[in-house]
Amino acid sequence: MLIAWSQHSPIRLVSQRKSENKKPMIRYCTRCVMPETKPDLTFDEEGVCAACRNYENRVEVDWDHRWHEFQDVIERYRQPNGENYDCIVPVSGGKDSHYQVIKVLEAGLNPLCVTAMTDDLSGYGRRNIENMKRLGVDYIEVTINPVVRCRMNRIGLEQVGDISWPEHASIFTIPVRIAVQHNVPLIVWGENSQNEYGGPAAAAKNNVLTRRWLEEFGGLLGLRVTDLIGQEGIERRHMIQFTYPSDEDLSRVGTTGIFLGHYVPWDGFENAEIAKTHGFETYPEPCEGSLVDYENLDNHQTGIHDYFKFLKFGDARATDQACLHIRRGRLSRNEAIEIMRERDGKIPWTYIGKPLEDILAEIDMTVEQFVRICDRFTNKKLFLTDNRGQLIKDEAGNLTKLNYDNTSAG
């Protein structure tokens, strides 16, 4: 399939002569396979990354006590007379969303589930949303003006190398806006990504999602919502759902967002297993660029998002997943390296069955334009180049990373 695509693609094969300039190898965590290029990730003196240390520290946590803490928190927000919702649960319909809803219902809460609609919803995404609703919850789905949304997708891809920028912004603003509008103070988010994937210690230990957390770690990549106003006909009125509520409104409602992952031992694999017992639908095989069949099934643009992560930092979805499995003893480090070589960083010619050219057509972009943007955002320090500094690509257009471990090149 990849070769067939490449015969008609605009990818230019450059000379296979490797550059004579010696490039520094990428350093990896000695315990998992997370590279030093991951933003906000730190290594200690033993070469172990912060995410591995965070997981290691879990053995010291009294999870029964944490669950009691969670119950104490929600009791302060529970509506005794049933006149309003007890909490807002931001959901996408994925395996973690199912798990969040299941745990909240187990705690006896009456949640209002809120979805900030994804960019290019797949059939799997729609069916899983409908299944999640059948768990027994009230549900609100907010869909952005599709004309404006497509323009924002294109701007995000062209300016910061993230086609999913609008999605990353709205998943943190829309649920908060709904919480304010419905006067529901408590928002129950899922995992704290800074703890699960590694990040600054203060953010990793935080169990509350604040405006500051959103601005620093919410995936905005330095592109502010106001920066889009005036571009491609986008006006302030188009950006309402991407605008965080005012401090005055937040204070009036007493809005508090907590991470469920602080109170339970978060594990995406286990979440998926639990979700499947409640009707969650998985893909027939591991998704493109992934080593699992249960993650990122809802958005056809996810393959592009993950590919740009690879171009910028040298790791993508398969690396993230492999690291999670290494920490939990389900995968050896050597096995993970082989998976990275095989599955990470391939051009997403299809994702969840949809061809790349069709995905790009949704944002009025050609494959030729896409490839030029890819080259512009590629960190050449991480990949093989020829003696003119040009990226070396194979027949399918894929790059070759300098090294996949601390000792092996190519």
MOZI-V678499 format. One record per backbone hydrogen bond with DSSP energy under -1.0 kcal/mol. NH is the residue of the N-H (numbers start at 0). CO is the residue of the C=O. Records with the same first field share a line. If there is no record, write none. Layout:
NH->CO / CO
This chain:
4->0
5->1
6->2
7->4
18->384
28->33
29->46
35->26
37->34
40->37
43->47
46->43
49->41
52->48
53->49
54->50
55->51
56->52
57->54
58->55
59->56
60->57
62->60
65->61
66->62
67->63
68->64
69->65
70->66
71->67
72->68
73->69
74->70
77->73
81->78
85->109
87->185
88->111
90->113
97->93
98->94
99->95
100->96
101->97
102->98
103->99
104->100
105->101
106->102
107->104
108->103
111->86
112->137
113->88
114->139
116->141
121->297
125->121
126->122
127->123
128->124
129->125
130->126
131->127
132->128
133->129
134->131
135->132
136->132
139->112
141->114
148->144
149->145
150->146
151->147
152->148
153->149
154->150
155->151
156->152
157->153
158->154
159->155
161->155
164->161
167->163
168->164
169->165
170->166
173->169
176->172
177->173
178->174
179->175
180->176
181->177
183->178
186->255
187->87
188->257
194->191
195->191
196->192
203->199
204->200
208->256
213->209
214->210
215->211
216->212
217->213
222->219
227->224
229->233
230->227
233->230
237->234
238->235
241->238
242->239
249->245
250->246
251->247
252->248
253->249
254->249
255->184
257->186
258->206
259->188
260->189
261->258
262->259
263->259
265->263
270->266
271->267
272->268
273->269
274->270
275->271
276->272
277->274
278->275
279->274
282->292
286->291
289->286
299->119
301->298
304->300
305->301
306->302
307->303
308->304
309->305
310->306
311->307
312->308
313->309
319->315
320->316
321->317
322->318
323->319
324->320
325->321
326->322
328->325
329->324
335->331
336->332
337->333
338->334
339->335
340->336
341->337
342->338
343->339
348->346
350->353
353->350
355->348
358->354
359->355
360->356
362->359
363->360
364->359
369->365
370->366
371->367
372->368
373->369
374->370
375->371
376->372
378->310
379->377
381->378
383->399
385->389
388->385
391->383
393->397
396->393
401->381
409->401
